[in-house]
């Protein structure tokens, strides 16, 4: 199972966006999924920003710090925003949901590692 599938499955199993991504990439961090879940930033903890966005930034800060700026650029190009409420509204209009965002964010992170 790839990172996108792992992240989506974590989200479907009741984890928030941030925890879903951290658990998916736990092997890259060299820690257990439980430890990874504890490290995940709280969604909307920084000015209402999306948990997927916050997790992507924090994961790359730990795994490949030089890629953080590129991640931010790609996330914004793909989504047009990084604030949770705005992304939820925009995605509903597109027939997408947070699980889609988690999967797409996992793809961005994986492509940068």
Residue, then its C-alpha position, 0 to 999 in steps of 0.5 A: x500500500x502506497x502513502x496515498x492509500x495509507x493516508x486515505x485509509x487512516x482518514x477513513x478510519x477516523x483520524x483527522x487529516x494531520x494524524x492521517x498523514x503523519x501515520x502514513x509517513x511514520x516509516x519515513x520518520x523511523x517511528x511507530x504510527x502511535x508516535x507519529x500521531x503524537x507529533x502531528x500538529x492540531x488541525x486549524x491550530x495555526x490561524x485556521x490552516x488545514x491539518x493536511x497543509x500543516x502536517x505536510x509542512x511539518x513532515x517535510x521540515x523533519x524529512x527534507x527541510x529544503x523542500x518545505x517552500x516547494x511544498x507550500x507552493x505546490x499545495x497552494x497552486x493545487x488548492x488555492x488556499x490553506x485554510x480549512x474552512x475555505x478548502x472544505x467549502x471549495x471541495x464540496x463545490x468540486x464534489x471532493x472531500x477531506x479524504x481526497x485532500x489527504x490523498x493528494x497531499x500525501x502524493x505531493x509529500x511523497x514526490x518530494x522525498 
